[in-house]
Amino acid sequence: MHDDTQTPTVFRTYPDGEVAALFPTIPADPNGNCSSYVHVGQHGAADPHHLISRTRPATPDEYAELTAELEAIGYAVRPVRRMTHRMVEERRVTTEPPCPRGS
């Protein structure tokens, strides 16, 4: 069981050791990208499938410092191992324009 106020967060490590946090339920733009965060550059948009294909899962030790940074700026992080279809759907629904009247 988890707290619905927590943000599902997928932590990934690049080959150079940089750790990225993906927020699979938070849209970054209308193109299907999700919000992401890294130490350098901080918030940005990320194609989650592209980023996942170029990284590996981060270990708890690797993402501990980034978790602390995220919590310091107000996130309630809930680490998850993978992005689920449900998370993608939640992000997609959030970015869909409202239906025109009469539709």
C-alpha positions as CSV (number, residue, x, y, z in Angstrom):
1,M,0.0,0.0,0.0
2,H,1.2,3.5,-0.7
3,D,0.2,7.1,0.0
4,D,-1.5,8.7,-3.0
5,T,0.2,12.0,-2.2
6,Q,3.6,10.4,-3.0
7,T,5.1,10.8,-6.5
8,P,6.0,7.6,-8.3
9,T,9.7,8.0,-9.2
10,V,11.8,5.8,-11.4
11,F,15.5,6.3,-10.7
12,R,18.0,5.5,-13.5
13,T,21.8,5.7,-13.8
14,Y,23.6,6.8,-16.9
15,P,26.9,5.1,-17.9
16,D,28.8,8.1,-16.5
17,G,27.2,7.5,-13.1
18,E,24.7,10.5,-13.2
19,V,21.4,9.6,-11.7
20,A,18.1,10.8,-13.2
21,A,14.6,10.8,-11.6
22,L,11.7,10.2,-13.9
23,F,8.2,11.2,-12.8
24,P,6.1,8.9,-15.1
25,T,2.8,10.4,-14.0
26,I,3.8,14.1,-14.4
27,P,3.6,15.4,-18.0
28,A,6.3,17.7,-19.2
29,D,4.7,18.7,-22.4
30,P,1.9,17.6,-24.8
31,N,4.2,15.3,-26.7
32,G,4.1,12.5,-24.2
33,N,7.3,13.3,-22.4
34,C,7.4,13.1,-18.6
35,S,9.0,15.4,-16.1
36,S,12.5,14.5,-14.9
37,Y,15.1,15.8,-12.6
38,V,18.9,15.5,-12.3
39,H,21.4,17.3,-10.1
40,V,22.8,19.4,-12.9
41,G,20.1,21.0,-15.0
42,Q,17.4,20.0,-12.5
43,H,13.9,19.8,-14.0
44,G,13.3,18.9,-17.6
45,A,11.3,16.9,-20.1
46,A,12.3,13.4,-20.9
47,D,11.2,10.7,-23.4
48,P,11.0,8.0,-20.8
49,H,11.4,5.1,-23.2
50,H,14.6,6.7,-24.7
51,L,16.0,7.5,-21.3
52,I,15.3,4.0,-20.0
53,S,17.0,2.4,-23.1
54,R,20.2,4.3,-22.4
55,T,20.4,3.8,-18.6
56,R,20.2,1.1,-16.0
57,P,18.1,0.9,-12.8
58,A,19.7,2.9,-10.1
59,T,20.4,1.3,-6.7
60,P,19.0,2.8,-3.5
61,D,22.6,3.9,-2.6
62,E,22.9,5.6,-6.0
63,Y,19.6,7.5,-5.7
64,A,19.7,8.4,-2.0
65,E,21.3,11.8,-2.5
66,L,18.9,12.7,-5.4
67,T,16.0,11.6,-3.2
68,A,17.1,13.9,-0.4
69,E,17.4,16.8,-2.9
70,L,13.9,16.1,-4.3
71,E,12.4,15.9,-0.8
72,A,14.1,19.2,0.2
73,I,12.2,20.9,-2.7
74,G,8.9,19.4,-1.8
75,Y,8.5,16.1,-3.5
76,A,7.2,13.1,-1.6
77,V,9.1,10.5,-3.5
78,R,7.9,6.9,-3.9
79,P,10.6,4.9,-5.7
80,V,9.3,2.4,-8.2
81,R,11.3,0.0,-10.3
82,R,9.4,0.4,-13.5
83,M,7.0,2.7,-15.3
84,T,3.6,1.0,-15.7
85,H,0.9,1.4,-18.3
86,R,-1.3,2.9,-15.7
87,M,1.3,5.6,-15.0
88,V,1.6,6.4,-18.7
89,E,-2.1,6.5,-19.0
90,E,-2.4,8.9,-16.1
91,R,0.2,11.2,-17.7
92,R,-1.6,11.0,-21.1
93,V,-5.0,11.8,-19.6
94,T,-3.5,14.8,-17.8
95,T,-2.3,16.3,-21.1
96,E,-5.3,15.7,-23.3
97,P,-7.2,18.8,-24.2
98,P,-10.8,19.0,-23.0
99,C,-13.5,17.7,-25.4
100,P,-15.2,20.4,-27.4
101,R,-18.7,21.2,-26.4
102,G,-21.3,19.0,-28.1
103,S,-18.9,16.1,-28.6
